[in-house]
Amino acid sequence: MRGSVKGGVIKTYDKQGNPMTYEIISAKSKVKAKINGEDISFQVSIRSKGRLIENWDTKEPADNEEFIKEAEGYFEQELMNMMTDTLHTMQDVYQVDVGGFRNHFRIQHPKVWRKVEEDWDIVFSKADVKFDVDLIIEDTGSSVK
């Protein structure tokens, strides 16, 4: 969410329960703060390129384009789940903005920021945050075959 990804991996499972691992080579995020009356919301767009470094599906060749698209969908969903869980913890459990949303809001809407900065963590805890994820598998690594 903060745009400071230097690398890492995402592990998930395909529809048969076979483990798959995606290695993040590059990732960029963009956060757009929006105001609609009294409501504040954020749109977070994340784009990542990486490689499929582990695939235990013995029936699908890792270089099959249809399989790659399906795998990208699994990893996108896993990343969405991870971010949604993190956001829930930030907003509902601790009511604190550790994701850096305040900086995006402060820069994009300075006049409104001055009005809400004293109570930012409470304001943020009520903000709607939507995610848009696009992961691209550019390369494949090991597979069972």
Secondary structure, DSSP 8 states (H G I E B T S, - for coil): --S----EEEEEE-TT--EEEEEEEEEEEEEEEEEETTEEEEEEEEEEEEEEEEE--SSS-TT-HHHHHHHHHHHHHHHHHHHHHHHHIIIIII----SSHHHHHHHH-HHHHHHHGGGHHHHHHT-EEEEEEEEEEEEEEEE--
